Amino acid sequence: MQTGAIDIKKLKFLDIQSPTRKSSSGHEAAAEPSTVLTGRHRTGSQSSTTPNANQRRGSSNSRWPKRDSPRRNSLRMGSGPMRAKNAECFGDGMGQNLDTDFDFEGNLALFDKVAVFSQINESNSSKPQHHGSQAEQRTQSYRHNENILEVKPVAYRQITVPQHEGREYCTDTGLVVPSIPYELHKRLLAAAERWGLSLERRLEAIGVCASQMALSLLGGPNRLTPKNVHQRPTVVLLCGPHIQGAQGISCARHLANHEVEVILFLPNFVKIQEPVTSEVSLYSKTSGKQVVNVKDLPTTPVDLVINCLGSHENPMLREHPWYQSAADWANQNRAPVLSIDPPVSEQPQAVEGKWTLSLGLPLPLADKDSRVYLCDIGIPKMVYQEVGISYHSPFGCKFVIPLHSV
């Protein structure tokens, strides 16, 4: 008893049922289901299935779209909530208007060009006409990097000093920064101390700014990384027993805190100022080294030398043997030199510096080969006005900025 075996021709009843069409004489064509049923019992004869095949080929070539059977359509559409979405997207009726051509001439006739252009002309005539020169009309067109809003002209000279006899500098943005004599600079610092900016606070601000500049000169984040422990930069600071030397010691402490190999040179004096003693006491708590003799300095080139040997109050220090020995060592070592607040002198500097860091406002230095930088030491604007300086900060978002000679 063959219950599982089914003749393959019996699967023809799953084929798509073509819609019946009426012939031109009004009679319907031969029904396909009868042919299919007839084909179930005829296995050898092909005469009964030939008209059915010809009918399917004819229906596929006709201009009418072929419809799916209800069972196949239900399988494709799915069930549940997705049935409505699938029927809306993939259902019948999508190709009903495909044979209808778009009427371009009819839609173009709906556009009233005369009325639109008359409206444009009326709007242009209502605007005031500017009869200016050709140059004035050309300024109304802007580039992509120009501002269309009217702004006030930039005042590049925002700092004025009562006694201007020295050099002038300018920032990267074009602001003019004049230099001031040392006597005016000394009065400025004294006024800042009266208002609470003590020497200790000033030394801390100078140490931070100088160390930041030194770290950037050493390579910044490209050099000082945890993975680069075996190539720590080495910095030598040459300091004297005065306020300028205390500024250098403060910078040395901050550099040592940033894992820089620091060597501090400070000559052994019997009497040293209190600010210098305080800075040395703080520096001794770091991992930096301290030497009192030039012979103990490295004989190989280091990464950076910071010069703080000179003094504003005692220019005769440069005649001392320790001063000359330290200056000779710095000039013979092939490392670049950063000078912090060097004194003003008609004579050339004992140490040839590549960079110079000035405080607040620059001094009229004679060295024209050194690149001048300016650091903000926290003096308020009203303190500048107290000594007769009209001041607007040129620093912007930075604490150390480069200056260029005018």
PETA-V694205 format. One record per backbone hydrogen bond with DSSP energy under -1.0 kcal/mol. NH is the residue of the N-H (numbers start at 1). CO is the residue of the C=O. If there is no record, write none. Layout:
NH/CO
NH/CO
//
This chain:
3/1
10/7
11/8
12/9
14/11
15/12
23/27
26/23
29/21
36/32
37/33
38/34
39/35
50/46
53/49
54/50
55/51
56/52
57/53
58/54
59/55
60/56
61/57
73/69
74/70
75/71
76/72
77/73
78/74
83/80
86/82
87/83
88/84
89/85
90/86
91/87
104/102
107/103
108/104
109/105
111/108
113/111
116/112
117/113
118/114
119/115
120/116
121/117
122/118
123/119
124/120
125/121
126/122
132/130
137/133
138/134
139/135
141/138
146/143
160/390
169/177
170/404
171/175
174/171
176/156
177/169
179/167
180/362
185/181
186/182
187/183
188/184
189/185
190/186
191/187
192/188
193/189
194/190
195/191
196/193
197/192
198/196
202/198
203/199
204/200
205/201
206/202
207/203
208/204
209/205
210/206
211/207
212/208
213/209
214/210
215/211
216/212
217/213
218/214
220/215
222/219
223/220
224/220
225/223
228/225
235/261
236/304
237/263
238/306
239/265
240/308
242/240
246/242
247/243
248/244
249/245
250/246
251/247
252/248
253/249
254/250
255/251
256/252
257/253
259/256
260/255
261/233
263/235
264/289
265/237
266/291
277/273
278/274
279/275
280/276
281/277
282/278
283/279
284/280
285/282
286/283
289/262
291/264
296/293
297/294
303/234
304/234
305/336
306/236
307/338
308/238
317/314
318/315
319/316
320/317
324/320
325/321
326/322
327/323
328/324
329/325
330/326
331/327
332/328
333/329
338/305
339/355
340/307
341/357
354/337
355/337
356/371
357/339
358/373
360/375
361/359
365/363
371/354
373/356
374/401
375/358
376/399
384/380
385/381
386/382
388/385
389/384
390/160
398/395
401/374
403/372
404/170
406/168
//
